[in-house]
Amino acid sequence: MRRRTQVLLAFVLAVLMGPVSCAVCAQEATSLLVTTEPFEVALARHLLASGAKLYSDPTCPANLKQRANFGAQASTLLPLIDCRSQADLCRARGIVAMPTWEIEGQLYPGVRRIHTLAVLSGFKR
């Protein structure tokens, strides 16, 4: 099973099984996210440097999936805007779904594949 599939499965189990098993699933997901590929790290740095933003709710499964796609190390570099604590900012930007990426002023709602984000942001490896 691919690493990203395993991560997604762990998060889905956490959501479906509730708080009792959530800690176990979170621990499993964290262990699966230890390794981050150099491409994901470089892309996360590029997104941050280019002024891109990821509007999110850290507790939402879709947001967790988006961050999991980057791996543990790269996900800490992402330009996150927490729409729970910055609701006025998210409303003002017209954020209606999370996650939503803002890249070069354009909004892209929903979970995006790593390579799609690279193309949208003009990332050159």
KOLLUMTOR-391523 format. One record per atom (N, C-alpha, C): atom name; x, y, z. Coordinates in steps of 0.1 Angstrom, whole numbers, padded with zeros to 4 digits. Each point is the difference from the previous one (the first is absolute). Layout:
N
+------+-------+-------+-------+
: zaro :     x :     y :     z :
+------+-------+-------+-------+
:   CA :     X :     Y :     Z :
...
+------+-------+-------+-------+
END
This chain:
125
+------+-------+-------+-------+
: zaro :     x :     y :     z :
+------+-------+-------+-------+
:    N :  0009 : -0012 :  0000 :
:   CA : -0009 :  0012 :  0000 :
:    C :  0009 :  0012 :  0000 :
:    N : -0003 :  0010 : -0008 :
:   CA :  0008 :  0013 : -0001 :
:    C : -0002 :  0007 :  0013 :
:    N :  0011 :  0008 :  0003 :
:   CA :  0001 :  0008 :  0012 :
:    C : -0012 :  0009 :  0001 :
:    N : -0004 :  0007 : -0010 :
:   CA : -0011 :  0010 :  0000 :
:    C : -0013 : -0007 :  0003 :
:    N : -0002 : -0012 : -0006 :
:   CA : -0012 : -0007 :  0002 :
:    C : -0001 : -0005 :  0014 :
:    N :  0011 : -0004 :  0006 :
:   CA :  0001 : -0004 :  0014 :
:    C : -0004 :  0012 :  0009 :
:    N :  0006 :  0011 : -0003 :
:   CA : -0003 :  0012 :  0008 :
:    C : -0015 :  0004 :  0000 :
:    N : -0005 :  0000 : -0012 :
:   CA : -0015 :  0003 : -0002 :
:    C : -0008 : -0010 :  0007 :
:    N :  0003 : -0013 : -0001 :
:   CA : -0007 : -0010 :  0007 :
:    C :  0000 :  0002 :  0016 :
:    N :  0012 :  0004 :  0005 :
:   CA :  0001 :  0003 :  0014 :
:    C : -0009 :  0011 :  0004 :
:    N : -0001 :  0011 : -0008 :
:   CA : -0008 :  0011 :  0004 :
:    C : -0015 : -0003 : -0002 :
:    N : -0004 : -0008 : -0010 :
:   CA : -0014 : -0004 : -0001 :
:    C : -0004 : -0008 :  0012 :
:    N :  0009 : -0009 :  0004 :
:   CA : -0004 : -0008 :  0012 :
:    C : -0001 :  0008 :  0012 :
:    N :  0008 :  0010 :  0001 :
:   CA : -0001 :  0009 :  0012 :
:    C : -0013 :  0007 :  0000 :
:    N : -0005 :  0005 : -0011 :
:   CA : -0012 :  0007 : -0001 :
:    C : -0012 : -0010 :  0002 :
:    N :  0000 : -0011 : -0006 :
:   CA : -0011 : -0010 :  0001 :
:    C : -0001 : -0006 :  0013 :
:    N :  0011 : -0003 :  0007 :
:   CA :  0000 : -0007 :  0012 :
:    C : -0002 :  0009 :  0012 :
:    N :  0002 :  0013 : -0001 :
:   CA : -0002 :  0009 :  0010 :
:    C :  0012 :  0002 :  0009 :
:    N : -0003 :  0007 :  0011 :
:   CA :  0011 :  0005 :  0009 :
:    C :  0008 : -0012 :  0007 :
:    N : -0007 : -0011 :  0002 :
:   CA :  0007 : -0011 :  0007 :
:    C :  0012 : -0005 : -0007 :
:    N : -0002 : -0002 : -0013 :
:   CA :  0011 : -0005 : -0008 :
:    C :  0008 :  0011 : -0007 :
:    N : -0004 :  0012 :  0001 :
:   CA :  0006 :  0011 : -0007 :
:    C :  0015 :  0001 :  0004 :
:    N :  0003 : -0001 :  0012 :
:   CA :  0014 :  0001 :  0004 :
:    C :  0008 : -0011 : -0006 :
:    N : -0005 : -0012 : -0001 :
:   CA :  0007 : -0011 : -0006 :
:    C :  0002 :  0003 : -0015 :
:    N : -0010 :  0004 : -0007 :
:   CA :  0001 :  0003 : -0014 :
:    C :  0009 :  0012 : -0002 :
:    N :  0000 :  0010 :  0008 :
:   CA :  0008 :  0011 : -0001 :
:    C :  0015 : -0004 :  0001 :
:    N :  0002 : -0009 :  0010 :
:   CA :  0014 : -0004 :  0002 :
:    C :  0005 : -0008 : -0012 :
:    N : -0009 : -0009 : -0006 :
:   CA :  0004 : -0007 : -0011 :
:    C :  0002 :  0009 : -0012 :
:    N : -0009 :  0010 : -0002 :
:   CA :  0002 :  0009 : -0011 :
:    C :  0013 :  0008 :  0001 :
:    N :  0003 :  0004 :  0013 :
:   CA :  0013 :  0007 :  0002 :
:    C :  0012 : -0008 : -0004 :
:    N : -0001 : -0013 :  0004 :
:   CA :  0012 : -0009 : -0003 :
:    C :  0001 : -0002 : -0015 :
:    N : -0011 :  0001 : -0008 :
:   CA :  0001 : -0001 : -0014 :
:    C :  0005 :  0012 : -0007 :
:    N : -0001 :  0012 :  0007 :
:   CA :  0004 :  0012 : -0005 :
:    C :  0014 :  0005 :  0003 :
:    N :  0008 : -0009 :  0006 :
:   CA :  0013 :  0003 :  0004 :
:    C :  0009 :  0005 : -0012 :
:    N : -0001 : -0008 : -0011 :
:   CA :  0009 :  0003 : -0011 :
:    C : -0007 :  0010 : -0010 :
:    N :  0007 :  0010 : -0003 :
:   CA : -0005 :  0010 : -0010 :
:    C :  0010 : -0001 : -0012 :
:    N : -0006 : -0001 : -0012 :
:   CA :  0009 :  0000 : -0012 :
:    C :  0006 :  0014 : -0002 :
:    N :  0012 :  0001 : -0006 :
:   CA :  0006 :  0014 : -0003 :
:    C : -0009 :  0008 : -0008 :
:    N : -0007 : -0005 : -0010 :
:   CA : -0009 :  0007 : -0009 :
:    C : -0011 :  0008 :  0009 :
:    N : -0006 : -0007 :  0009 :
:   CA : -0010 :  0006 :  0008 :
:    C :  0005 :  0011 :  0009 :
:    N :  0012 : -0002 :  0005 :
:   CA :  0006 :  0011 :  0009 :
:    C :  0003 :  0012 : -0009 :
:    N :  0006 : -0002 : -0012 :
:   CA :  0003 :  0011 : -0009 :
:    C : -0012 :  0007 : -0004 :
:    N : -0011 : -0007 : -0003 :
:   CA : -0013 :  0006 : -0004 :
:    C : -0006 :  0008 :  0011 :
:    N :  0000 : -0005 :  0012 :
:   CA : -0005 :  0007 :  0012 :
:    C :  0008 :  0013 :  0002 :
:    N :  0013 :  0000 : -0002 :
:   CA :  0008 :  0012 :  0002 :
:    C : -0004 :  0010 : -0011 :
:    N : -0001 : -0005 : -0012 :
:   CA : -0004 :  0008 : -0012 :
:    C : -0014 :  0007 :  0003 :
:    N : -0009 : -0008 :  0004 :
:   CA : -0014 :  0006 :  0003 :
:    C :  0001 :  0011 :  0010 :
:    N :  0007 : -0003 :  0011 :
:   CA :  0002 :  0010 :  0010 :
:    C :  0007 :  0013 : -0005 :
:    N :  0010 : -0002 : -0008 :
:   CA :  0008 :  0012 : -0005 :
:    C : -0008 :  0008 : -0010 :
:    N : -0009 : -0007 : -0008 :
:   CA : -0007 :  0006 : -0010 :
:    C : -0013 :  0008 :  0005 :
:    N : -0003 : -0002 :  0013 :
:   CA : -0011 :  0007 :  0005 :
:    C : -0013 : -0008 :  0000 :
:    N :  0001 : -0012 : -0005 :
:   CA : -0012 : -0009 :  0000 :
:    C : -0006 : -0001 :  0014 :
:    N : -0012 : -0004 :  0001 :
:   CA : -0006 : -0002 :  0014 :
:    C : -0009 : -0012 : -0001 :
:    N : -0001 : -0007 :  0011 :
:   CA : -0009 : -0012 :  0001 :
:    C : -0010 :  0003 :  0011 :
:    N : -0012 :  0003 : -0003 :
:   CA : -0011 :  0003 :  0009 :
:    C : -0005 : -0013 :  0005 :
:    N : -0001 : -0002 :  0013 :
:   CA : -0003 : -0013 :  0005 :
:    C : -0007 :  0000 :  0014 :
:    N : -0005 : -0011 :  0003 :
:   CA : -0005 : -0003 :  0014 :
:    C :  0008 : -0012 :  0004 :
:    N :  0010 :  0001 :  0009 :
:   CA :  0008 : -0011 :  0004 :
:    C : -0006 : -0013 :  0004 :
:    N : -0013 :  0001 :  0004 :
:   CA : -0007 : -0012 :  0005 :
:    C : -0008 : -0007 : -0012 :
:    N : -0001 :  0006 : -0011 :
:   CA : -0008 : -0005 : -0011 :
:    C :  0008 : -0012 : -0007 :
:    N : -0006 : -0011 : -0003 :
:   CA :  0007 : -0011 : -0006 :
:    C :  0006 :  0003 : -0014 :
:    N : -0007 :  0008 : -0007 :
:   CA :  0006 :  0004 : -0014 :
:    C :  0013 :  0008 :  0002 :
:    N :  0000 :  0009 :  0010 :
:   CA :  0012 :  0008 :  0003 :
:    C :  0011 : -0009 :  0005 :
:    N : -0003 : -0010 :  0008 :
:   CA :  0010 : -0009 :  0004 :
:    C :  0006 : -0008 : -0011 :
:    N : -0009 : -0004 : -0010 :
:   CA :  0005 : -0007 : -0012 :
:    C :  0009 :  0009 : -0008 :
:    N : -0004 :  0013 : -0002 :
:   CA :  0009 :  0009 : -0008 :
:    C :  0014 :  0001 :  0007 :
:    N :  0000 :  0001 :  0013 :
:   CA :  0013 :  0001 :  0007 :
:    C :  0008 : -0013 : -0001 :
:    N : -0008 : -0011 :  0001 :
:   CA :  0007 : -0013 :  0000 :
:    C :  0006 : -0003 : -0013 :
:    N : -0005 :  0006 : -0011 :
:   CA :  0006 : -0002 : -0013 :
:    C :  0014 :  0006 : -0001 :
:    N :  0003 :  0009 :  0009 :
:   CA :  0013 :  0006 :  0000 :
:    C :  0010 : -0007 :  0009 :
:    N : -0005 : -0008 :  0009 :
:   CA :  0009 : -0007 :  0010 :
:    C :  0002 :  0009 :  0012 :
:    N :  0006 : -0006 :  0010 :
:   CA :  0001 :  0007 :  0013 :
:    C :  0009 :  0012 : -0001 :
:    N :  0012 : -0001 : -0006 :
:   CA :  0009 :  0011 :  0000 :
:    C : -0005 :  0012 : -0009 :
:    N : -0004 : -0003 : -0012 :
:   CA : -0005 :  0010 : -0009 :
:    C : -0013 :  0007 :  0005 :
:    N : -0009 : -0008 :  0006 :
:   CA : -0012 :  0006 :  0005 :
:    C :  0002 :  0011 :  0010 :
:    N :  0011 :  0000 :  0007 :
:   CA :  0003 :  0010 :  0010 :
:    C :  0004 :  0013 : -0007 :
:    N :  0003 :  0000 : -0013 :
:   CA :  0005 :  0011 : -0007 :
:    C : -0011 :  0007 : -0008 :
:    N : -0012 : -0006 :  0000 :
:   CA : -0011 :  0005 : -0008 :
:    C : -0005 :  0013 :  0005 :
:    N : -0004 :  0009 : -0009 :
:   CA : -0006 :  0013 :  0004 :
:    C : -0014 : -0001 :  0005 :
:    N : -0002 : -0005 :  0012 :
:   CA : -0014 : -0002 :  0005 :
:    C : -0007 :  0012 :  0006 :
:    N : -0012 :  0001 : -0004 :
:   CA : -0009 :  0010 :  0006 :
:    C : -0011 : -0008 :  0007 :
:    N : -0001 :  0001 :  0013 :
:   CA : -0010 : -0008 :  0008 :
:    C : -0013 :  0008 :  0000 :
:    N : -0010 : -0005 : -0008 :
:   CA : -0013 :  0008 : -0001 :
:    C : -0008 : -0001 :  0012 :
:    N :  0003 : -0008 :  0010 :
:   CA : -0007 :  0000 :  0013 :
:    C :  0004 :  0012 :  0008 :
:    N :  0013 :  0003 :  0000 :
:   CA :  0004 :  0011 :  0008 :
:    C :  0001 :  0013 : -0008 :
:    N : -0001 : -0001 : -0013 :
:   CA :  0001 :  0012 : -0008 :
:    C : -0012 :  0000 : -0010 :
:    N : -0012 : -0002 :  0006 :
:   CA : -0012 : -0001 : -0007 :
:    C : -0003 :  0013 : -0009 :
:    N :  0002 :  0011 :  0006 :
:   CA : -0003 :  0013 : -0007 :
:    C :  0009 :  0001 : -0013 :
:    N :  0012 : -0004 :  0001 :
:   CA :  0009 :  0000 : -0012 :
:    C : -0005 : -0009 : -0010 :
:    N : -0003 : -0012 :  0004 :
:   CA : -0005 : -0011 : -0010 :
:    C : -0013 :  0005 : -0007 :
:    N : -0009 :  0006 :  0008 :
:   CA : -0013 :  0005 : -0006 :
:    C :  0003 :  0011 : -0010 :
:    N :  0009 :  0009 :  0004 :
:   CA :  0004 :  0011 : -0009 :
:    C :  0006 : -0005 : -0013 :
:    N :  0007 : -0010 :  0000 :
:   CA :  0006 : -0006 : -0012 :
:    C : -0009 : -0008 : -0008 :
:    N : -0012 : -0003 :  0006 :
:   CA : -0010 : -0008 : -0007 :
:    C :  0002 : -0015 :  0000 :
:    N :  0006 : -0004 :  0011 :
:   CA :  0003 : -0015 :  0002 :
:    C : -0014 : -0006 :  0004 :
:    N : -0004 : -0010 : -0008 :
:   CA : -0013 : -0007 :  0002 :
:    C :  0003 : -0015 :  0002 :
:    N :  0011 : -0005 : -0003 :
:   CA :  0004 : -0014 :  0002 :
:    C :  0014 : -0001 :  0005 :
:    N :  0002 : -0010 :  0008 :
:   CA :  0014 : -0002 :  0005 :
:    C :  0004 : -0015 : -0003 :
:    N :  0012 : -0002 : -0004 :
:   CA :  0010 :  0011 : -0002 :
:    C : -0002 :  0008 : -0013 :
:    N :  0005 :  0012 :  0000 :
:   CA :  0001 :  0008 : -0012 :
:    C :  0014 :  0006 : -0001 :
:    N :  0006 : -0002 : -0012 :
:   CA :  0013 :  0006 : -0002 :
:    C : -0002 :  0013 : -0007 :
:    N :  0008 :  0010 :  0004 :
:   CA :  0001 :  0013 : -0008 :
:    C :  0014 :  0000 : -0006 :
:    N :  0000 :  0000 : -0013 :
:   CA :  0013 :  0001 : -0007 :
:    C : -0001 :  0011 : -0010 :
:    N :  0009 :  0010 :  0001 :
:   CA :  0000 :  0011 : -0009 :
:    C : -0014 :  0007 : -0001 :
:    N : -0006 :  0001 :  0011 :
:   CA : -0013 :  0007 :  0001 :
:    C : -0012 : -0008 : -0004 :
:    N :  0002 : -0012 : -0005 :
:   CA : -0011 : -0009 : -0005 :
:    C : -0003 : -0010 :  0011 :
:    N : -0013 : -0003 :  0002 :
:   CA : -0004 : -0009 :  0011 :
:    C : -0003 : -0014 : -0007 :
:    N :  0005 : -0011 :  0007 :
:   CA : -0001 : -0013 : -0005 :
:    C : -0006 : -0009 :  0012 :
:    N : -0013 : -0001 :  0001 :
:   CA : -0006 : -0008 :  0011 :
:    C :  0003 : -0015 : -0002 :
:    N :  0001 : -0007 :  0011 :
:   CA :  0001 : -0014 :  0000 :
:    C :  0014 : -0005 :  0002 :
:    N :  0001 : -0013 :  0003 :
:   CA :  0013 : -0006 :  0001 :
:    C :  0007 : -0001 : -0014 :
:    N :  0012 :  0004 : -0001 :
:   CA :  0007 :  0001 : -0013 :
:    C :  0012 : -0010 :  0001 :
:    N :  0003 : -0006 : -0011 :
:   CA :  0011 : -0009 : -0001 :
:    C :  0013 :  0008 :  0000 :
:    N :  0011 : -0006 :  0005 :
:   CA :  0013 :  0007 :  0001 :
:    C :  0004 :  0006 : -0014 :
:    N : -0001 : -0008 : -0010 :
:   CA :  0005 :  0004 : -0013 :
:    C : -0009 :  0011 : -0006 :
:    N : -0013 :  0000 :  0003 :
:   CA : -0009 :  0010 : -0004 :
:    C :  0004 :  0014 :  0006 :
:    N :  0003 : -0001 :  0013 :
:   CA :  0005 :  0012 :  0007 :
:    C :  0013 :  0006 : -0006 :
:    N :  0009 : -0010 : -0004 :
:   CA :  0012 :  0004 : -0006 :
:    C : -0003 :  0008 : -0013 :
:    N : -0009 : -0005 : -0008 :
:   CA : -0003 :  0006 : -0013 :
:    C : -0007 :  0014 :  0003 :
:    N : -0010 :  0000 :  0008 :
:   CA : -0007 :  0012 :  0003 :
:    C :  0009 :  0011 :  0005 :
:    N :  0010 : -0003 :  0008 :
:   CA :  0009 :  0010 :  0006 :
:    C :  0012 :  0003 : -0008 :
:    N :  0002 : -0007 : -0011 :
:   CA :  0012 :  0002 : -0009 :
:    C :  0013 : -0005 :  0006 :
:    N : -0002 : -0011 :  0008 :
:   CA :  0012 : -0005 :  0007 :
:    C :  0009 : -0008 : -0011 :
:    N :  0013 :  0004 :  0000 :
:   CA :  0009 : -0007 : -0008 :
:    C :  0010 : -0007 :  0008 :
:    N :  0001 : -0013 : -0001 :
:   CA :  0010 : -0008 :  0008 :
:    C :  0014 :  0002 : -0005 :
+------+-------+-------+-------+
END
